[in-house]
Amino acid sequence: MSIDLNSSQLYFNRELSWLQFNSRVLAQALDEKLPPLERLKFLAIYGTNLDEFYMIRVAGLKSLFKARIQQTGPDKLTPTEQLKQIRAYLHREHHVLESCYTSIISELHTHGVHIKNFDLLTKEEKEEVKTIFFEEIYPVIIPIAVDATHPFPHLNNLSFGLAITLQDESHHIKHGLIRIPRILPRFIQIDQTFIPIESVVEHFTTELFPGFTPLASTPFRVTRNADIEIEEEEADDFLEILQEGLRSRNKGSLIRLELLEEVDKDLLQFLLTHLNLDENDIYPYKSLPLNLGALWQIVGDKRLSHLVLPTFTPKTLPPLDTENIFEAIEKQDVLLYHPYDSFEPVVLFIKQAAADPETIAIRMTLYRAGQKSPIVKALIDAVRDGKQVTVLVELKARFDEENNLRWAKALEDAGAHVVYGIPGLKVHAKIAQVIKRKGRKLQSYVHLATGNYNPTTAKIYTDISYFTAKEAFSKDATHFFHFLTGFSTYTKLDTLFMSPVQIKPKLIKLIEKESQHGKNGHIILKANSLVDIDIIKALYKASQDGCRIDLIIRGICCLKPGVKGVSENITVSSIIGKYLEHPRIYYFRNQKIKCYISSADLMPRNLVRRVELMTPIVEENLSKKIEQILMLQLADNQLRWELQESGEYVKVPTLGKSVNNHLILEQYVNKIYDKTKKETPDYVSRLASKILKES
């Protein structure tokens, strides 16, 4: 009897799957084998992730609920049901969160690092904080009265402050707020003691409201819907529309209120009434500081670097340790695995092109370039040197819009040809092309990647970079940039694959072809998320044909493995560790071209609503290197979790030799770099083969 692949029983809900991912991040913070600030770092990541989840995903569900739209995904859960399950999940996890924070604070205490409120400070520390308050906080803090003549103020997204109940000399009850601007540090630091700023401000309430006696107070933080909706009209208006959209982010509907657990009931009612929220939107904290993401301030203190995992310095290995990167690329294609392989060759690719008088043109896409981008500065230098520079700056990159807008204006002011994206689509592809004059001919060099052109994140994200001077890739790169700068009619490439037209059909075709090999077939897909229903159905069918399928999905996975008659041959792994797993790699054992790297995740937004690129790895030695990266990760028994049919993720047990792919690669690269500078770039292949044999 055939099985209905549309059955809701075969799919996990994407929002609940995301919560499971963030729980795996929290599990790192719970790991007492890690140094205390490393644990605190994962707690900060957990909080930052949750903020974005609320601003985008929960906000979207609440909008559907308010509009009475009972839209469902393949799991058939309505917005109402999802919101209810999200709240229940997070309230259950809250106890783990509190316990985790208490454990970390206790361990930090043994290292002489303290996080404590103002009232727990010594007399000397209090005097020092008092000086800091009057010199650095008092001049910029904002006390706000709320009464008949002073309306409740508008609170921007992620606003943080204190709500206070006050009593005047006539015993009249008043309410007020104290806004704590973001320009102030989250913690006041005295040596290795960190004092939450709200506890300092609370102590000096009478200085901000002279003549009043504080009766009750609570720190609070609000979250708004931050999903900008931009109606793209005429191209000339796009910048203005985007800027208006950014302003509207602080005007979105309120969706969450965070405050202390033991808040005064009347004060709570005051907040709920003015914020137009109900008790379902409240998230109380007992010992945790509001805004967990701000814990980065403590994690980033360089004096405490001994309390995090040792920093790894990425290495530049042959053949790119040469003075001229373009000569090296002409001789052979090169594939880098960041952060073990340094990102510096990617920066040099643009810097050397900008400085070379033979360079005619530089073209590239920028999605998240970072705040201090050496690449953008090199592009500006190239323009000033008379070179043709074309840059697609994606202004719709969520939460990087303002930064990208700044870089776009700087490039445009310098004289570069700047494209601000394509109406209706985000450009998420990662590609750079340099064209040089070589005698009477033009020579093109192309860089394609899975990650952003951001040297900062390249040190903490794993990603793949690929350099080539092959003519077929160069032709497609030229065609691609013509597509971006022209009238954006959908087009097809010959060697590369581009969404929204080519990547999804190609992947489904590859899955179908590999499934024809039955038990001898093997598919490995590594991505951040797996949501697309058509890709999932194709994988289910391949599993039914006996094909072995290993999925390495860091975050959301809507596919349900281990279902009898449907997905018995599918495993789903998630790797969470020191580095953020970011590459998209697609492997098919029996195909002529086995490996592809891509900027595209396995989600509808990437496959049908974005401009993405997928690159075939045609060189056998480079394809083998990627295959061994995947095999090494599948052998990992320290950082890898496996998804069960129930939806639970279980940490893979350590059986035999310990395999932590992040640590192993760090140690191995350091070893070969120190011993010899003549090491060939297939180190991953040889290392992985060795590890796999031993394990």
Secondary structure, DSSP 8 states (H G I E B T S, - for coil): ----TT-GGGB--HHHHHHHHHHHHHHHHH-TTS-HHHHHHHHHHHHHHHHHIIIIIIHHHHHHHHTT-----TT---HHHHHHHHHHHHHHHHHHHHHHHHHHHHHHHHTT-EE--GGGS-HHHHHHHHHHIIIIITTT-EEEEEBTTB------TT-EEEEEEEE-TT--EEEEEEE--TTS-SEEEETTEEEEHHHHHHHTHHHHSTT-EEEEEEEEEEEE----------GGGHHHHHHHHHHHGGGS-EEEEEEETT--HHHHHHHHHHHT--GGGEEEESSS-S-GGGGHHHHT-GGGGGGS------B--TTSSSS-HHHHHHHS-EEEEETTB-SHHHHHHHHHHHH-TTEEEEEEEES---SS-HHHHHHHHHHHTT-EEEEEE-TTSTT-HHHHHHHHHHHHHHT-EEE--BTTBEE---EEEEEEEETTEEEEEEEEESS-S-TTGGGTEEEEEEEE--HHHHHHHHHHHHHHHTT------SSSEEETTSHHHHHHHHHHHHHTTGGG-EEEEEES-B--HHHHHHHHHHHHTT-EEEEEESS-B-B-TT-TTTTTTEEEEEE-SSSEE--EEEEETTSSS-EEEES--BSHHHHHSEEEEEEEE-SHHHHHHHHHHHHHHHT-SSSEEEE-TTS-EEE----SS---HHHHHHHHHHHHHHH-S---TTHHHHHHHHHHHH-
